[in-house]
Amino acid sequence: MNLSLRFALRYLFARKSHNVINIISAISAVGMATGTAALIIIMSIYNGFDGLVRDSLGNIEPDILITPSEGKVFVPDSPAFDWAYSQDEVLNMCSVLEENIFLNYDGHSGIVKAKGVDRVYEEESPLRDHIRSGKFSLHKGDVPLAVVGAGAAATMDINPRFVSPIEMYFPARDRNISLTNPAASLEMVKVFPAGTFSVNADVDASLMIVPIETMRELLEYDDEVSAIEIRVNPAYGEKAVPKLVREMQDRLGPDYRVRDRFRQNEALYKMMRYEKAAIFLILVFIIIIIAFSVFGSLSMLIIEKKEDIGTLRSFGASDSLIDRIFITEGWLISLLGLLAGTVIGAGFALLQQQFGFIRMPGGFASPSYPVILQWGDIALTAVCVTAIGLLMAYIPVKANIKRS
């Protein structure tokens, strides 16, 4: 065993003549353990909420979204779409026509984003798992149906049990607005509510799903779409997305924008990353403050071991060896705290992730606090706490040893 480590271990566990040094060293180790555990637990909870947001967006947003670079609509007649459909990585492709429209339902009115979708979306949409009332269906024979976000449905008293139709209005493209008879310049179609869904507050308050042929009738289009949505086969995972995005962009050219899920909500995902980084830095700063107790206990130990330092020098010990002994001593205090904190933090996160024993208040989307333990967070925490402990051991040694 290294000589400096032998001395450090002896000083760490041996009783000191001043019991307060033992107490401060124990408090330092407990403080480092508490800070480490808190960092791992809080980062895991943040990962859990981050995962909830991503999952909720994944029910609405596709893995890949293709839109025109200019204008609102396009006709999907490029051979690139046939190529994409033939790829094993592609689970399905959906045609979408979206527009903000005016609704009227049984005397209640409002503006929502109507999303016209094809039969593929109707049969395979993840929204099927988020139906709150009614059912996810857009057709009943030849009658068009609608599935409405729970927030918008509550605002306008839309109920799938009632037989009142939803009237959808949009300005006609080939008619001027008449001041004497504004209704004459509007196109109107009717759909009947089939169900309501709930994903998150923003989506629930603004989105309605209808058949794409109904949207084309309202907007006076033939074969146009506003977007093509591609979902990737889960068997290939997210790793297949960048390759498909690059290939589709190359095949479609500059007239189209091909975006993965990150680029569809770039501002949101960047904000989530910055929030996680800010939380991590704040907690690291708290650990630095806690680590000053290591500084104090090590400074007191150096003063107590002044005679030992003189003895070691008389036996020929170099200043670098003496420095290493006390730096290792202070570092071991931090490492003990790191080890204990990692076990406590990771253990708590894994138990909450598995059993969810701490429940969420109210009617939140998750019944318990969501937790996702990422080993990268543990590794980063270990590196930061180790570096902080080494720094807090180095400073008092360099400040006090030379005067002993």
C-alpha positions as CSV (number, residue, x, y, z in Angstrom):
1,M,0.0,0.0,0.0
2,N,1.2,3.5,-0.8
3,L,2.9,5.1,2.2
4,S,0.9,8.4,2.1
5,L,-2.3,6.3,1.9
6,R,-1.2,4.3,5.0
7,F,-0.7,7.4,7.0
8,A,-3.9,9.0,5.7
9,L,-6.0,6.0,6.7
10,R,-4.4,5.9,10.2
11,Y,-5.1,9.6,10.7
12,L,-8.7,9.2,9.4
13,F,-9.8,6.4,11.7
14,A,-7.6,7.0,14.7
15,R,-8.9,8.9,17.7
16,K,-7.6,12.5,17.9
17,S,-6.6,14.3,21.0
18,H,-9.2,16.9,20.3
19,N,-12.5,15.1,19.8
20,V,-14.0,18.0,17.9
21,I,-11.8,17.1,14.9
22,N,-13.5,13.6,14.8
23,I,-16.9,15.3,15.0
24,I,-16.1,17.8,12.2
25,S,-14.7,15.1,10.0
26,A,-17.8,13.0,10.5
27,I,-20.0,16.0,9.7
28,S,-17.9,16.6,6.6
29,A,-18.4,13.1,5.4
30,V,-22.2,13.1,6.2
31,G,-22.5,16.5,4.4
32,M,-20.8,15.3,1.3
33,A,-23.0,12.1,1.4
34,T,-26.1,14.2,1.7
35,G,-25.1,16.6,-1.1
36,T,-24.2,13.7,-3.4
37,A,-27.4,11.8,-2.7
38,A,-29.5,15.0,-3.2
39,L,-27.8,15.6,-6.5
40,I,-28.4,12.1,-7.8
41,I,-32.1,12.1,-6.6
42,I,-33.0,15.6,-7.9
43,M,-31.3,14.9,-11.3
44,S,-33.2,11.6,-11.5
45,I,-36.5,13.3,-10.7
46,Y,-35.7,15.9,-13.4
47,N,-35.0,13.1,-15.9
48,G,-38.4,11.6,-15.0
49,F,-40.3,14.8,-15.7
50,D,-38.2,15.3,-18.8
51,G,-39.3,11.8,-19.9
52,L,-42.9,12.6,-19.2
53,V,-42.7,15.7,-21.4
54,R,-41.0,13.7,-24.2
55,D,-43.5,10.9,-24.0
56,S,-46.5,13.3,-24.1
57,L,-45.0,15.1,-27.1
58,G,-44.3,11.8,-28.8
59,N,-48.0,11.0,-28.7
60,I,-48.6,14.1,-30.9
61,E,-45.4,14.6,-32.8
62,P,-43.9,12.1,-35.2
63,D,-40.3,10.9,-35.2
64,I,-39.9,12.7,-38.6
65,L,-41.9,15.6,-39.9
66,I,-41.7,16.7,-43.6
67,T,-43.1,20.2,-44.5
68,P,-42.6,22.6,-47.4
69,S,-39.8,25.1,-47.1
70,E,-42.2,27.8,-48.5
71,G,-46.0,28.0,-48.3
72,K,-48.4,25.9,-46.3
73,V,-49.2,22.9,-48.4
74,F,-47.7,20.6,-51.1
75,V,-48.7,17.6,-53.1
76,P,-46.7,14.5,-51.9
77,D,-45.9,13.1,-55.3
78,S,-42.1,12.8,-54.9
79,P,-40.5,9.4,-55.4
80,A,-38.7,10.0,-52.1
81,F,-42.0,9.2,-50.3
82,D,-42.2,5.9,-52.0
83,W,-38.6,5.2,-51.0
84,A,-39.3,6.0,-47.4
85,Y,-42.4,3.8,-47.3
86,S,-40.3,0.8,-48.5
87,Q,-37.7,1.1,-45.7
88,D,-37.9,-1.4,-42.9
89,E,-37.1,1.3,-40.3
90,V,-40.4,3.1,-41.2
91,L,-43.3,1.9,-39.2
92,N,-45.9,4.1,-40.9
93,M,-46.4,7.4,-42.9
94,C,-49.4,9.7,-42.4
95,S,-50.7,12.6,-44.5
96,V,-51.7,15.6,-42.4
97,L,-53.5,18.8,-43.2
98,E,-53.6,21.4,-40.4
99,E,-55.1,24.8,-40.0
100,N,-56.4,27.1,-37.3
101,I,-60.2,27.2,-37.7
102,F,-63.3,28.6,-36.0
103,L,-65.6,26.2,-34.2
104,N,-69.2,26.5,-33.1
105,Y,-70.8,23.9,-31.0
106,D,-74.3,24.2,-29.5
107,G,-73.9,28.0,-28.9
108,H,-70.3,27.8,-27.8
109,S,-67.5,29.0,-30.0
110,G,-63.7,29.1,-30.1
111,I,-60.6,28.7,-32.2
112,V,-58.7,25.5,-32.3
113,K,-56.0,23.8,-34.5
114,A,-57.8,21.2,-36.6
115,K,-55.6,18.4,-37.7
116,G,-56.9,16.4,-40.7
117,V,-55.4,12.9,-40.8
118,D,-55.7,9.9,-43.0
119,R,-56.8,6.3,-42.3
120,V,-53.2,5.2,-41.3
121,Y,-53.2,7.8,-38.5
122,E,-56.7,6.8,-37.4
123,E,-55.7,3.2,-37.1
124,E,-52.2,3.5,-35.6
125,S,-52.1,6.8,-33.7
126,P,-50.6,6.7,-30.1
127,L,-53.5,9.0,-29.1
128,R,-55.7,5.9,-28.9
129,D,-54.1,5.3,-25.5
130,H,-55.1,8.7,-24.2
131,I,-58.8,8.7,-24.8
132,R,-60.6,10.2,-21.8
133,S,-64.2,9.7,-23.0
134,G,-65.9,8.2,-26.0
135,K,-63.6,6.4,-28.5
136,F,-60.9,7.3,-31.0
137,S,-62.8,7.1,-34.3
138,L,-63.0,9.5,-37.2
139,H,-65.6,7.7,-39.3
140,K,-69.0,6.2,-38.8
141,G,-69.9,5.0,-42.2
142,D,-69.8,8.1,-44.4
143,V,-70.2,10.5,-41.4
144,P,-67.0,12.3,-40.4
145,L,-66.2,12.3,-36.7
146,A,-63.9,14.3,-34.5
147,V,-61.7,13.6,-31.5
148,V,-61.2,16.8,-29.4
149,G,-58.6,17.7,-26.7
150,A,-60.1,17.6,-23.2
151,G,-59.4,21.2,-22.5
152,A,-61.1,22.5,-25.7
153,A,-64.0,20.1,-25.1
154,A,-64.5,21.5,-21.6
155,T,-64.3,25.1,-22.7
156,M,-67.0,24.5,-25.4
157,D,-69.0,21.8,-23.6
158,I,-68.3,19.3,-26.3
159,N,-69.6,15.9,-25.3
160,P,-69.4,12.7,-27.4
161,R,-72.6,11.5,-25.8
162,F,-74.6,14.3,-27.4
163,V,-75.7,14.3,-31.0
164,S,-75.1,18.0,-31.7
165,P,-72.6,18.5,-34.6
166,I,-69.4,20.6,-34.4
167,E,-69.5,23.3,-37.1
168,M,-66.1,24.1,-38.5
169,Y,-65.6,27.5,-40.3
170,F,-62.8,28.9,-42.5
171,P,-62.6,31.8,-44.9
172,A,-63.2,30.7,-48.5
173,R,-60.2,31.1,-50.7
174,D,-62.1,32.1,-53.8
175,R,-64.4,34.7,-52.2
176,N,-63.9,38.2,-50.9
177,I,-65.1,39.0,-47.4
178,S,-68.5,40.6,-47.5
179,L,-69.1,43.3,-44.9
180,T,-72.9,43.0,-45.3
181,N,-73.0,39.2,-45.1
182,P,-69.7,37.9,-43.6
183,A,-71.1,34.3,-43.4
184,A,-71.3,34.2,-47.2
185,S,-67.5,34.3,-47.4
186,L,-67.0,31.3,-45.0
187,E,-66.8,27.6,-45.8
188,M,-68.5,25.4,-43.3
189,V,-68.4,21.6,-42.7
190,K,-69.9,19.6,-39.8
191,V,-68.4,16.8,-37.8
192,F,-69.7,14.9,-34.8
193,P,-67.7,14.4,-31.6
194,A,-66.6,10.8,-31.1
195,G,-64.3,11.2,-28.1
196,T,-62.0,13.4,-26.1
197,F,-58.3,12.9,-25.3
198,S,-55.8,14.2,-22.8
199,V,-52.1,14.5,-23.4
200,N,-50.9,17.7,-21.7
201,A,-52.6,21.1,-20.9
202,D,-51.3,22.9,-24.1
203,V,-52.3,20.2,-26.5
204,D,-55.6,19.5,-24.8
205,A,-56.7,23.1,-25.0
206,S,-56.0,23.6,-28.7
207,L,-56.1,20.4,-30.8
208,M,-58.9,18.6,-32.6
209,I,-58.4,15.6,-34.9
210,V,-60.7,15.1,-38.0
211,P,-60.5,13.2,-41.2
212,I,-58.2,14.7,-43.8
213,E,-61.0,14.7,-46.5
214,T,-63.1,16.9,-44.2
215,M,-60.2,19.3,-43.9
216,R,-59.7,19.3,-47.6
217,E,-63.4,20.1,-48.1
218,L,-63.2,23.0,-45.7
219,L,-60.0,24.4,-47.0
220,E,-60.9,23.7,-50.7
221,Y,-57.9,21.5,-51.5
222,D,-57.7,18.4,-53.6
223,D,-54.6,16.3,-52.9
224,E,-52.6,18.8,-50.9
225,V,-51.2,18.1,-47.4
226,S,-49.4,20.4,-45.0
227,A,-47.1,17.7,-43.7
228,I,-46.1,14.1,-43.9
229,E,-45.5,12.4,-40.6
230,I,-43.2,9.4,-40.3
231,R,-43.0,7.1,-37.3
232,V,-40.0,4.8,-36.9
233,N,-40.3,1.2,-36.0
234,P,-39.4,0.8,-32.3
235,A,-37.3,-2.3,-33.2
236,Y,-34.8,0.1,-34.8
237,G,-34.9,2.7,-32.1
238,E,-34.0,6.4,-32.3
239,K,-30.7,5.6,-33.9
240,A,-32.5,5.1,-37.2
241,V,-33.9,8.6,-37.2
242,P,-30.8,10.7,-38.2
243,K,-30.1,8.4,-41.1
244,L,-33.6,8.6,-42.4
245,V,-33.6,12.4,-42.0
246,R,-30.4,12.9,-44.0
247,E,-31.5,10.5,-46.7
248,M,-35.0,12.1,-47.1
249,Q,-33.5,15.6,-47.1
250,D,-31.1,14.6,-49.8
251,R,-33.8,13.0,-51.9
252,L,-36.4,15.8,-51.5
253,G,-34.0,18.7,-51.9
254,P,-34.2,22.3,-50.6
255,D,-38.0,22.7,-51.3
256,Y,-38.7,20.6,-48.2
257,R,-37.8,20.7,-44.5
258,V,-37.2,17.3,-42.9
259,R,-37.0,17.5,-39.1
260,D,-36.6,15.1,-36.3
261,R,-38.5,15.5,-33.0
262,F,-35.8,17.7,-31.5
263,R,-35.9,20.2,-34.4
264,Q,-39.7,20.2,-34.3
265,N,-39.5,21.7,-30.8
266,E,-35.9,23.0,-30.8
267,A,-36.6,25.8,-28.3
268,L,-38.4,23.5,-25.8
269,Y,-35.7,20.8,-25.9
270,K,-32.9,23.4,-25.5
271,M,-34.7,25.0,-22.6
272,M,-35.0,21.6,-20.9
273,R,-31.3,21.0,-21.4
274,Y,-30.4,24.4,-20.0
275,E,-32.7,23.9,-17.0
276,K,-31.0,20.6,-16.2
277,A,-27.5,22.1,-16.5
278,A,-28.6,25.0,-14.3
279,I,-30.0,22.7,-11.6
280,F,-26.8,20.6,-11.7
281,L,-24.6,23.7,-11.3
282,I,-26.7,25.0,-8.4
283,L,-26.5,21.7,-6.6
284,V,-22.7,21.5,-7.3
285,F,-22.3,24.9,-5.7
286,I,-24.1,23.7,-2.6
287,I,-21.7,20.7,-2.4
288,I,-18.8,23.2,-2.7
289,I,-20.2,25.1,0.3
290,I,-20.6,21.8,2.2
291,A,-17.0,20.8,1.3
292,F,-15.6,23.8,3.2
293,S,-16.2,21.6,6.3
294,V,-13.4,19.3,4.9
295,F,-11.2,22.4,4.7
296,G,-11.8,23.2,8.4
297,S,-11.3,19.6,9.7
298,L,-8.1,19.2,7.7
299,S,-6.7,22.5,8.9
300,M,-7.3,21.5,12.5
301,L,-5.8,18.1,11.9
302,I,-2.6,19.6,10.5
303,I,-2.3,21.8,13.6
304,E,-2.8,18.8,15.9
305,K,-0.2,16.7,14.0
306,K,2.4,19.4,14.0
307,E,4.8,17.2,16.1
308,D,4.2,14.2,13.8
309,I,5.1,16.4,10.8
310,G,8.4,17.4,12.5
311,T,9.1,13.7,13.3
312,L,8.5,12.7,9.8
313,R,10.8,15.4,8.5
314,S,13.5,14.3,11.0
315,F,13.3,10.8,9.4
316,G,13.9,12.3,6.0
317,A,10.3,12.6,4.7
318,S,10.0,15.1,1.9
319,D,7.6,18.0,1.9
320,S,5.8,16.3,-1.1
321,L,5.2,13.1,0.9
322,I,3.8,15.1,3.9
323,D,1.6,17.0,1.5
324,R,0.3,13.8,-0.1
325,I,-0.5,12.3,3.4
326,F,-2.8,15.2,4.4
327,I,-4.2,15.7,0.9
328,T,-5.1,12.0,0.8
329,E,-6.6,12.3,4.3
330,G,-9.0,15.2,3.3
331,W,-9.8,13.4,0.0
332,L,-10.7,10.2,1.8
333,I,-13.3,12.2,3.8
334,S,-14.9,13.4,0.5
335,L,-14.7,9.9,-1.1
336,L,-16.4,8.3,1.9
337,G,-19.2,10.8,1.6
338,L,-19.3,10.2,-2.2
339,L,-19.6,6.5,-1.8
340,A,-22.3,6.6,0.8
341,G,-24.2,9.4,-1.0
342,T,-24.1,7.4,-4.3
343,V,-25.4,4.3,-2.7
344,I,-28.2,6.2,-0.9
345,G,-29.1,8.4,-3.9
346,A,-29.1,5.6,-6.5
347,G,-30.9,3.2,-4.2
348,F,-33.7,5.7,-3.5
349,A,-34.0,6.5,-7.2
350,L,-34.2,2.9,-8.2
351,L,-36.8,2.1,-5.5
352,Q,-38.9,5.1,-6.6
353,Q,-38.5,4.2,-10.2
354,Q,-39.6,0.6,-9.5
355,F,-42.3,1.0,-6.9
356,G,-43.3,4.7,-7.0
357,F,-43.9,4.8,-3.2
358,I,-43.9,8.7,-3.1
359,R,-47.2,9.7,-4.8
360,M,-47.9,12.9,-6.8
361,P,-50.5,15.2,-5.3
362,G,-53.7,15.9,-7.3
363,G,-54.6,14.5,-10.7
364,F,-51.2,14.7,-12.3
365,A,-50.4,12.6,-15.4
366,S,-48.2,10.4,-13.3
367,P,-49.6,8.9,-10.1
368,S,-46.1,9.0,-8.4
369,Y,-43.1,11.2,-8.8
370,P,-41.4,10.1,-12.1
371,V,-37.8,9.1,-11.6
372,I,-35.3,7.9,-14.3
373,L,-31.8,7.1,-13.0
374,Q,-29.1,7.7,-15.6
375,W,-25.7,6.3,-15.0
376,G,-24.2,9.2,-16.9
377,D,-25.5,11.5,-14.1
378,I,-23.9,9.3,-11.5
379,A,-20.6,9.4,-13.3
380,L,-20.7,13.2,-13.7
381,T,-21.6,13.6,-10.0
382,A,-18.8,11.3,-9.0
383,V,-16.3,13.3,-11.1
384,C,-17.5,16.7,-9.7
385,V,-17.6,15.6,-6.0
386,T,-14.1,13.9,-6.4
387,A,-12.7,17.1,-7.9
388,I,-14.3,19.3,-5.2
389,G,-13.0,17.0,-2.5
390,L,-9.5,17.1,-3.9
391,L,-9.5,20.8,-4.2
392,M,-10.7,21.3,-0.6
393,A,-8.0,19.0,0.6
394,Y,-5.3,20.6,-1.4
395,I,-5.9,24.2,-0.3
396,P,-5.5,23.8,3.5
397,V,-2.4,21.6,3.1
398,K,-0.6,24.1,0.9
399,A,-1.7,26.9,3.3
400,N,-0.7,25.3,6.5
401,I,2.0,22.6,6.0
402,K,4.8,25.1,5.2
403,R,4.2,27.0,8.5
404,S,4.3,23.8,10.7
